[in-house]
Each structure stands twice: as structure tokens, then as C-alpha cells.
Amino acid sequence: MNYIVPFDSRQGALAGASRSLKIFDYKKDKAWIENIALVSQLGLTVAGSILFCLAIGYFLDKWLGTKALFKIIFILLGIAGGGYTAYRQIEGALDLKAGKKPPDDRNAE
């Protein structure tokens, strides 16, 4: 039986893995790794925003006795907020690639 990772009983199962297996080289593959991170961040941002607003709408509907009024309103707000946040994240990533300094929101007037 052939194993991909060599086994050395003195050092453990992954003893020679760093020499024989190389998954990726961060310096060489930096661009696509950063792109995957950005896409993951965007998806989680939009989904989190929508789910957070859905939860607020659900509890408001439950508290006020309405059927789905606040759920619909807050889902739409979550989509708009998530889209806006995703747009700002993409804009910031493009500014960093272009060498521009991202705006500092704390000092905005």
C-alpha cells in the first residue's frame, strides 16, 4: 500500500510531509489567495447582514404580533446594507491594489 505522506514512527505520521508535499507557496500564489479571502469575506458579510436583519424583523414581528411586515422590511434593509458594505470592501481592495491609501472613516466630516 502506498501512502502519500511518509511515516516515521519516531517523529510521527507527518515527519517528512514538509519536504515531500507542498500544498502552495504563499509568495508565488499570493494574488489568488487574497482574492479567495476577499470573496469569502464578501459572502460572509452579505449573508451575516441579511441574517442579522432577518432576526431583528422576526423578533419585532413576534413582539408586535404582525405576520411578516418587519421581516420583509428588515430583509430588504439587510440586502441593501450588505450590498453597500460589500461595495465598500471591494472599493477598498481595489484602492490597495492601485497603491492608494484607503479613506479613514474615523476622521470623515
ChimeraX attribute file (.defattr): number of C-alpha atoms within 10 A of each C-alpha:
attribute: neighborCount
match mode: 1-to-1
recipient: residues
	/A:1	2
	/A:2	5
	/A:3	6
	/A:4	8
	/A:5	15
	/A:6	15
	/A:7	14
	/A:8	11
	/A:9	9
	/A:10	7
	/A:11	9
	/A:12	10
	/A:13	12
	/A:14	12
	/A:15	15
	/A:16	14
	/A:17	13
	/A:18	10
	/A:19	8
	/A:20	10
	/A:21	11
	/A:22	8
	/A:23	6
	/A:24	10
	/A:25	8
	/A:26	11
	/A:27	8
	/A:28	9
	/A:29	10
	/A:30	11
	/A:31	11
	/A:32	11
	/A:33	13
	/A:34	13
	/A:35	12
	/A:36	11
	/A:37	11
	/A:38	16
	/A:39	13
	/A:40	11
	/A:41	14
	/A:42	19
	/A:43	13
	/A:44	14
	/A:45	18
	/A:46	20
	/A:47	16
	/A:48	15
	/A:49	21
	/A:50	22
	/A:51	16
	/A:52	15
	/A:53	22
	/A:54	21
	/A:55	15
	/A:56	16
	/A:57	20
	/A:58	20
	/A:59	13
	/A:60	18
	/A:61	16
	/A:62	13
	/A:63	9
	/A:64	9
	/A:65	10
	/A:66	12
	/A:67	12
	/A:68	13
	/A:69	13
	/A:70	21
	/A:71	20
	/A:72	15
	/A:73	13
	/A:74	22
	/A:75	21
	/A:76	15
	/A:77	16
	/A:78	21
	/A:79	18
	/A:80	15
	/A:81	17
	/A:82	21
	/A:83	18
	/A:84	13
	/A:85	16
	/A:86	20
	/A:87	13
	/A:88	12
	/A:89	16
	/A:90	15
	/A:91	13
	/A:92	16
	/A:93	17
	/A:94	13
	/A:95	14
	/A:96	12
	/A:97	10
	/A:98	9
	/A:99	9
	/A:100	11
	/A:101	10
	/A:102	12
	/A:103	10
	/A:104	7
	/A:105	7
	/A:106	6
	/A:107	6
	/A:108	6
	/A:109	4
